[in-house]
């Protein structure tokens, strides 16, 4: 005997077929199964009505109580929102204060002019992720009349990190935070424009270079002389001369346009752009210091005045694990390109072949070519080998 429920006829009593004949007379048969009979009783139907009505009443009470709670919360909404805003502000200020205390940040001075004077600035994220290394701080001090700073240097030397840290320091200063630097005086900026990284947008049908140009166009159309421009390797997504021409023109536009003349950090591998410092009075050259010793290159991660003349890309490729043959061939091609001013590289058809056993002018090779092996007896062959051994090895000694 057991009690069950379904949606067809509600609660029922199920009795096995072998005991069904023992069911009381007041049981009403509702369903016959293979191994059981299902019954209902008037009393069960009364309790069923009470249970089902109770469920409906429960849902009604829950809905009424929920509406009452919502009305009470809505009446106190202004207080709740103001309390949440105050807690959020306290949480933000406490987080900034904790970060400043742990990271030994300084209090920046904000001015209304175009000053940008950051001493010993650091990247707030990168310096926390370094393990067993010391983050190398760098200055970002724009001289009076300086608008564009061209930064050259090797790959992996820290150019992009420097650009990002300047942008982050300016942003942190304007939200009211201390900044990761020894000292900072920063003129207020209206916007920070960045063109960093390389990625395409396949869903929009735009290549990497197209995305780069669209973002650069947006910067040039909307920046003002109160903006901060962070431009990383403009023009690298196309051919060398096209990219160099675009990068050169962008620097000229930012420097010369009366609406712009914005504080600009421009990182590039186009060393030709360093000539702009001699042509435009508001352009300065800086590079990332490198130390060379016994064929090894050490990146010092220090931004110093002057332009770089090498990118050390082959050295970075070697660090990345390229096969030694590829690295050596790349160095050889680089020397040829530098010697020929970028003209076609001479390809040696024997460069990839196995090294020859004998030089082409070796006299032993000449005698082998003239030897008739088919008519040579074993004794004559041994005598010939003995003769060559005495002739060539003794002569070599």
Secondary structure, DSSP 8 states (H G I E B T S, - for coil): -EEEEETTTEEEEEEEGGGGGGS-TT-EEEEE-SSEEEEE-HHHHHHHHHHHHHHHHHHHHHHHHHHHHHHHHHHTHHHHHHHHHHHHHHHHHHHHHHHHHHHT-B--EEESS--EEEEEE--TTHHHH-SS-----EEEE--TT--EEEEE--TTSSHHHHHHHHHHHHHHHHTT--BSSSEEEEE--S-EEEE-S---BGGGTB-HHHHHHHHHHHHHHH--TT-EEEEESTTTTS-HHHHHHHHHHHHHHHHH-TT---EEEEE-S-GGGGGHHHH-TTEEEEEEEEEEETTEEEEEEEEEES--S---HHHHHHHTT--HHHHHHHHHHHHHHHHTTT------TTTTS---SS-TT-HHHHHHHH--STT--HHHHHHHHHHHIIIIIHHH-
